Amino acid sequence: MRILVTGAAGFVAYHLIHSLLKEGHVVVGVDNMMSGQERNITDLKSEFKNQFSFIRADINELAPAAIAANPEWASLLSAQTNAAAAKNFERVYHLACPASPPIYQKDMLHTLDTCYIGSRHMYELAAAHKARILIASTSEVYGDPEVHPQPESYRGNVNTVGIRSCYDEGKRAMETMGFIYAEQRGLEVRTARIFNTYGPRMSPIDGRVLTNFISQALAGEALTVFGDGQQTRSFCYVEDLVRGLRLLMESKTTDPVNLGSQFEFTILEMAEKVVHWINPKLTIKYLPLPKDDPKVRRPNTSRAKELLGWETKVSLEEGVGKMIASFKDDLARKG
Ligand SMILES: NC(=O)c1ccc[n+]([C@@H]2O[C@H](COP(=O)([O-])OP(=O)(O)OC[C@H]3O[C@@H](n4cnc5c(N)ncnc54)[C@H](O)[C@@H]3O)[C@@H](O)[C@H]2O)c1
């Protein structure tokens, strides 16, 4: 198949694209590099020479007329008709959007634009290609949840005017738009509500909790825990997530589906585990809790299990072990 992946230089997209290319699919990636890593693109290009093309662009700029006016974009992204229609995309995985709070909060309007305007462009593109589109939504649509664990039927407790709302409300609008495109334009839309995911190739400086802990521990620094560390999260290994995304894409399921781990830890427990695994002499430093930080977070994954036959397979010990090993390799490469 010919497949478009947005946010191609990002953490999840790297693993997704790698799995698609390994099976012989042809992938076009788009990314503006705001939170992606250059080496993800160069590594994919060198391992899969003729199967992978990359466009450096902001999806907010990829309106249909702008694509048509730019020869490079048009040759890779424009829908063809008649005989050339075989070259059209059959699938669009729409992952573009920074996932890390410090990054998406730097330019909140841009984040909101990415979720709304950028997503609108990607729905239009998918419609022109008659492609099925999967959108990377998030557990953040549940906000600071009053129902625990969160099933897809829970409608959330989101602050419309907080520091996380550009992302949370942006993703909610992206879901709404997907519903409208499906209802009124006949587009095939799949909605993944992704919960905290981790693994190799997360950017060590993106400020997400596990990357912070591992980077700090490997540098011999104290681990920083926000608040008293009693807020909970569940952590899904990226290989499990990618399997879930691909199963969802190829399923008939049009309702949103939670993808995440069932195993819930307090942030303090996670910090203590990382200390234990990397260097038991390290200490933990407490910082003020950021505003609107959710107190609990764990998916109800019954729908994924029932409709996709999906559940996580990789244990936290195994997954974090792989992530620590890859962070050590990266440090050694940098010298
Ligand atoms: N990783 C998680 O725990 C998690 C949880 C919930 C949802 N998600 C969603 O999954 C997707 C991928 O997350 P990730 O962890 O790989 O994040 P990431 O930040 O590593 O990747 C996102 C990629 O999108 C690119 N991007 C951002 N805005 C763009 C724009 N306007 N135009 C083009 N490219 C743009 C970034 O440069 C980056 O390469 C995101 O949509 C995120 O919201 C991830």
Ligand as a Chemical Component Dictionary entry (heavy atoms), coordinates in Angstrom:
data_LIG
# 
_chem_comp.id                   LIG 
_chem_comp.type                 NON-POLYMER 
_chem_comp.pdbx_formal_charge   0 
_chem_comp.three_letter_code    LIG 
# 
loop_
_chem_comp_atom.comp_id 
_chem_comp_atom.atom_id 
_chem_comp_atom.alt_atom_id 
_chem_comp_atom.type_symbol 
_chem_comp_atom.charge 
_chem_comp_atom.model_Cartn_x 
_chem_comp_atom.model_Cartn_y 
_chem_comp_atom.model_Cartn_z 
_chem_comp_atom.pdbx_ordinal 
LIG N1  N1  N 0  3.515  9.294  23.088 1  
LIG C1  C1  C 0  2.454  9.383  23.847 2  
LIG O1  O1  O 0  2.490  9.020  25.043 3  
LIG C2  C2  C 0  1.156  9.919  23.289 4  
LIG C3  C3  C 0  0.015  9.917  24.111 5  
LIG C4  C4  C 0  -1.174 10.420 23.586 6  
LIG C5  C5  C 0  -1.251 10.865 22.285 7  
LIG N2  N2  N 1  -0.130 10.854 21.512 8  
LIG C6  C6  C 0  -0.243 11.396 20.154 9  
LIG O2  O2  O 0  0.497  10.604 19.245 10 
LIG C7  C7  C 0  1.135  11.427 18.267 11 
LIG C8  C8  C 0  2.625  11.150 18.239 12 
LIG O3  O3  O 0  3.167  11.403 19.526 13 
LIG P1  P1  P 0  4.727  11.266 19.820 14 
LIG O4  O4  O 0  4.867  10.813 21.211 15 
LIG O5  O5  O -1 5.383  10.515 18.748 16 
LIG O6  O6  O 0  5.141  12.810 19.785 17 
LIG P2  P2  P 0  6.386  13.509 19.068 18 
LIG O7  O7  O 0  6.408  14.919 19.564 19 
LIG O8  O8  O 0  7.612  12.685 19.241 20 
LIG O9  O9  O 0  5.961  13.451 17.536 21 
LIG C9  C9  C 0  5.097  14.376 16.943 22 
LIG C10 C10 C 0  5.700  14.796 15.602 23 
LIG O10 O10 O 0  4.805  15.712 14.965 24 
LIG C11 C11 C 0  5.567  16.782 14.398 25 
LIG N3  N3  N 0  4.697  17.934 14.293 26 
LIG C12 C12 C 0  4.117  18.654 15.299 27 
LIG N4  N4  N 0  3.360  19.638 14.803 28 
LIG C13 C13 C 0  3.451  19.554 13.447 29 
LIG C14 C14 C 0  2.899  20.309 12.370 30 
LIG N5  N5  N 0  2.109  21.353 12.596 31 
LIG N6  N6  N 0  3.221  19.948 11.115 32 
LIG C15 C15 C 0  4.039  18.887 10.865 33 
LIG N7  N7  N 0  4.587  18.142 11.839 34 
LIG C16 C16 C 0  4.293  18.472 13.112 35 
LIG C17 C17 C 0  6.724  16.965 15.364 36 
LIG O11 O11 O 0  7.838  17.630 14.803 37 
LIG C18 C18 C 0  7.042  15.530 15.760 38 
LIG O12 O12 O 0  8.011  14.953 14.914 39 
LIG C19 C19 C 0  0.780  12.869 18.630 40 
LIG O13 O13 O 0  -0.314 13.285 17.845 41 
LIG C20 C20 C 0  0.367  12.789 20.081 42 
LIG O14 O14 O 0  -0.569 13.798 20.421 43 
LIG C21 C21 C 0  1.069  10.393 21.979 44 
# 
loop_
_chem_comp_bond.comp_id 
_chem_comp_bond.atom_id_1 
_chem_comp_bond.atom_id_2 
_chem_comp_bond.value_order 
_chem_comp_bond.pdbx_ordinal 
LIG N1  C1  SING 1  
LIG C1  O1  DOUB 2  
LIG C1  C2  SING 3  
LIG C2  C3  SING 4  
LIG C2  C21 DOUB 5  
LIG C3  C4  DOUB 6  
LIG C4  C5  SING 7  
LIG C5  N2  DOUB 8  
LIG N2  C6  SING 9  
LIG N2  C21 SING 10 
LIG C6  O2  SING 11 
LIG C6  C20 SING 12 
LIG O2  C7  SING 13 
LIG C7  C8  SING 14 
LIG C7  C19 SING 15 
LIG C8  O3  SING 16 
LIG O3  P1  SING 17 
LIG P1  O4  DOUB 18 
LIG P1  O5  SING 19 
LIG P1  O6  SING 20 
LIG O6  P2  SING 21 
LIG P2  O7  DOUB 22 
LIG P2  O8  SING 23 
LIG P2  O9  SING 24 
LIG O9  C9  SING 25 
LIG C9  C10 SING 26 
LIG C10 O10 SING 27 
LIG C10 C18 SING 28 
LIG O10 C11 SING 29 
LIG C11 N3  SING 30 
LIG C11 C17 SING 31 
LIG N3  C12 SING 32 
LIG N3  C16 SING 33 
LIG C12 N4  DOUB 34 
LIG N4  C13 SING 35 
LIG C13 C14 SING 36 
LIG C13 C16 DOUB 37 
LIG C14 N5  SING 38 
LIG C14 N6  DOUB 39 
LIG N6  C15 SING 40 
LIG C15 N7  DOUB 41 
LIG N7  C16 SING 42 
LIG C17 O11 SING 43 
LIG C17 C18 SING 44 
LIG C18 O12 SING 45 
LIG C19 O13 SING 46 
LIG C19 C20 SING 47 
LIG C20 O14 SING 48 
# 
